[in-house]
């Protein structure tokens, strides 16, 4: 009998999901010729989805992320590096 405990980090999984979504959105914006940083910042500040292209489903993807959670993760990532 194996008594080892397996633990999962839901928080880390969520961070990876957010990172994957942001990377996909960034790439879609870049591919369409936009400045990805400016567009993502515009979206975060205004929550206006038109800052994000519909190309590669980027607009739908970014709307899956809670804006407050996104800001928390970005600040945490910035300060931990």
C-alpha positions in Angstrom: 0.0 0.0 0.0 1.3 3.4 -1.0 0.8 6.1 1.7 2.2 9.0 -0.3 0.0 12.0 -0.5 -0.4 13.7 -3.9 -1.1 17.4 -3.7 -2.3 19.7 -6.4 -1.9 23.4 -6.6 -5.0 24.9 -7.9 -3.4 28.4 -7.6 -0.4 27.4 -9.7 -2.8 25.8 -12.3 -4.7 29.0 -12.5 -1.6 31.1 -12.9 -0.5 28.8 -15.8 -3.9 29.1 -17.4 -3.7 32.9 -17.2 -0.1 32.9 -18.6 -1.2 30.7 -21.5 -4.2 32.9 -22.3 -2.0 36.1 -22.1 0.6 34.5 -24.4 -2.1 33.5 -26.9 -3.6 37.0 -26.8 -0.2 38.6 -27.1 0.7 36.5 -30.2 -2.7 37.1 -31.9 -2.3 40.9 -31.4 1.3 40.8 -32.7 0.3 38.7 -35.7 -2.4 41.2 -36.6 0.1 44.1 -36.5 -1.0 45.7 -33.2 1.3 46.7 -30.3 0.3 43.9 -27.9 1.4 45.6 -24.7 -0.6 48.8 -25.5 -3.6 46.8 -26.4 -3.6 44.6 -23.3 -3.0 47.6 -21.1 -5.9 49.4 -22.8 -8.1 46.4 -22.2 -7.1 46.1 -18.5 -7.7 49.8 -17.8 -11.0 50.1 -19.6 -12.3 46.5 -19.7 -13.3 47.3 -23.3 -13.0 44.1 -25.3 -12.5 45.9 -28.6 -8.8 46.5 -27.5 -8.3 42.7 -28.2 -8.6 41.2 -31.6 -11.0 38.4 -32.4 -8.2 36.7 -34.3 -7.5 33.2 -32.9 -10.3 33.7 -30.4 -8.2 36.1 -28.4 -11.0 38.3 -27.3 -13.1 35.4 -25.9 -10.0 34.0 -24.2 -9.0 37.2 -22.4 -12.6 37.6 -21.1 -12.3 34.3 -19.2 -9.8 36.0 -16.9 -11.1 38.2 -14.0 -9.5 41.6 -14.4 -8.7 42.0 -10.7 -7.1 38.5 -10.7 -5.1 39.4 -13.8 -3.8 42.6 -12.2 -2.8 40.7 -9.0 -1.0 38.1 -11.0 0.9 40.7 -13.1 2.0 42.6 -10.0 3.0 39.5 -8.2 5.0 38.3 -11.2 6.7 41.7 -11.7 7.7 41.9 -8.0 8.9 38.4 -7.7 11.4 38.7 -10.6 
